[in-house]
Amino acid sequence: MSDELKDKIVALSCAGDVTILDSESLDTKSNWTTSSDGQTVQYAWLLPMSPRTLQTKAFMIVLYSGTSNTHLRILAIDETDSISQVKDEDIELPFEVISGRSAFY
């Protein structure tokens, strides 16, 4: 992990809620609650920014799937451990890609 997040734990629930914890005390530093409307997280990536870009320590990219659509959400974690939403939209992506049955990696 990068120096930017070395003393943090970033937890992601199956529904897409994000919690940032102090790695030593396990105190909650920040929470972000999703409104994913029954969608389930399929993939998530945590991308630390080093050196810092626009006061952002990391970006979290989350891909959800539901019964009828695929959803993309991008969150930013700033230097105070606050979480903000950068992007939130439905995208067109074949179900086979989400379910892992594709050769696309």
N, C-alpha and C positions, 0 to 999 in steps of 0.2 A: 504494500500500500504506500501511497505517497506520503511525504511529510505533512501535507495539508490535512490529512485525515488520520494520522497515525494514533491519535489519542481518542478516537471516536469509533463507535459501532453504529453502522447504518443498517437498520432493520426494516424489512419490507414484508407486509402481510400478503396473503394470497389475493386479497381484495384490492391491494395497492396502497394501503396506508403506510406512511413512512415515519419512523421514529429515529432520532439521533440520540445516542446515549454516550455518556463519558465512559471510556473503556475501563477505568479503574474503579470509580464509585458506582457505576451503572445508573447515575442520575440522568433523568431525561433532560436533554438540552433543547429539543424541538420536536414538534409533532406536525404532521400534515395528513389530513383525512381526505380520502377520495370520494367521489360520487360516481363510482363505476357502474352503477345500476345493474348489478348481477354479473358483471363481467369478471373474468378470472385472469390474473397475471399469468402470461405464458413465458415471457422472457423479460429480463431486466439487466441493465448494464450500469455500472457506476464508473464514471469517467473522471478521475481527478485531474484538475488543471494545475499544471506546474510548468512554468511560473504562473501565478494567479492571473486570470484574465478577467478584467472588469469587476474585480472584487469577488469573483466567484471561485470557490474552492473546488467544486465538483458539479457535474451534471449527472442526473439519473434519467435514463431512457427506459420507459416501461411500455411493453407491448401487451395489450389485453385482447382476449377473444371472448365473444359472446355467441349467442345463437345465430345472430344475423350479421355481425360485423366484426371488424378488427379495429382496435383503437390504439392510437399512439399518444403518449403523454411524456413531456420532457419537463423535469424539475431541476431547479438550480439550488445549490446549497452555498450560502454566502459565508463571509468570514466571521459572522456572528452566529453561525449554525442555523440561521433562518432558512426555511424552505419556501420557494416560490415556484409557481407554475409558469413555464415559458411557452409551452405549446400543448394543445389539447384538441385532437381532432380524430374523426374516423378516417381510416385509410383503406384503400383497396389492396388486399393482399390475399392470394389464394389460401384456402384452408389448409392445403397440403403443406404449405410453408410453415404455418403456425404449428401444426400438429407434429412437425418433425419428419414427415414422410417424404420430404423433398431432398434433392441433392444440393439444394441451395444452402450454403453455410458461409 
